[in-house]
Amino acid sequence: MKITHKHIEEILDFQISDSLRSKIDSFDLQYRELTADERDAYILNFVNVLTNDITKSGEHRLVEWEAGWGENLSKFKETKNIGDIIPMYHGKNKIVKWMGEPVMPLTENFDYKIHISFVDAILQHYMKDIKNIFEFGCGPGYHLIRLREFNKEIGLHGCDWTIASQEIIHKINESLGTNINCSNFDFFNPDYSLNIPESSGIYTIAALEQIGDNFKDMVDFLIEKNPELCIHMEPIDELLDNNKLIDNLSIKYFRKRNYLNKFLTYLECLERDGKVVIIKKQRIFTGSYFTEGHSLIVWKPKTK
Ligand SMILES: C[S@@+](CC[C@H](N)C(=O)[O-])C[C@H]1O[C@@H](n2cnc3c(N)ncnc32)[C@H](O)[C@@H]1O
């Protein structure tokens, strides 16, 4: 079985550019269904993981994120190979999720390739008229590099609470001649001195997930800064189906890791209060071994 640009267009409900269609199809995203034994083994392992201790996300994890991105930084400094900034968590487990089920990829780097296919399709579509784009929780900034290739004119800005992230972005600029801006920024304590100019859009990818139910300061910050558009690709319990086994396990994993919790419910409350407009909320039916963690929410402050 093979995933093509048509599957992605069907899920996202818009047409993607010819160049991105060709790129996605060139990835040759092949997979097969699991055998009954493989599926049983997968579920058994999942249940075991859920019943053991797992590292929870939160403020205490800064040191680990610094160390993780520090490793990418050292490698990149040594090799100058842009492939070395790609997070090592891609491809950690072989099995991935597709259409709500675990499947076995047959293509190398399948989870990375399908991830960037969705990210690029979403950013290119929703941000097409935006002049400045900010990624919050950008880590090594690899999504920003692809945005730079897509459009040389957009102002790009990567924000992250790790210093290693800014160091990597400086090195990328030196090495590729790009001009990506960067700032140290903590979701737990948003920095209001960060200038978000007219015609700006912001996005987060698997980054707000790290703050559990501590997202209100960040939402207040965004409403105050008033960007044209906010895009999130994050774990959203509310969009999965608790009555389905694999979704239910995914939700249990989100809770066990203390991932983003009730974020969509909160935005919906703000929408009822007339403070924000939700433009899109949907699952994207792809994910990693444990989670379908990149559901899409697009919203904007109401004043726009
Ligand atoms: C799973 S990584 C995602 C990185 C990147 N957005 C991507 O798509 O691969 C989570 C990112 O969130 C950042 N992060 C975690 N907690 C944060 C916080 N409180 N403030 C800002 N960034 C944070 C981490 O440093 C890391 O770069």
The ligand as an ORCA input file, in Angstrom:
! r2SCAN-3c Opt
* xyz 0 1
  C       9.112     17.483     20.407
  S      10.107     18.895     20.192
  C       9.427     19.613     18.721
  C      10.417     20.426     17.963
  C       9.930     20.876     16.595
  N       8.811     21.808     16.722
  C       9.528     19.704     15.739
  O       8.464     19.761     15.114
  O      10.272     18.720     15.674
  C       9.503     19.994     21.453
  C      10.175     21.342     21.455
  O       9.531     22.179     22.399
  C      10.532     22.880     23.117
  N       9.942     23.242     24.427
  C       9.575     22.418     25.421
  N       9.103     23.121     26.463
  C       9.164     24.436     26.101
  C       8.850     25.649     26.764
  N       8.379     25.672     28.016
  N       9.008     26.810     26.093
  C       9.497     26.812     24.825
  N       9.859     25.692     24.156
  C       9.691     24.512     24.792
  C      11.685     21.908     23.213
  O      12.920     22.558     23.515
  C      11.638     21.301     21.823
  O      12.369     22.087     20.921
*
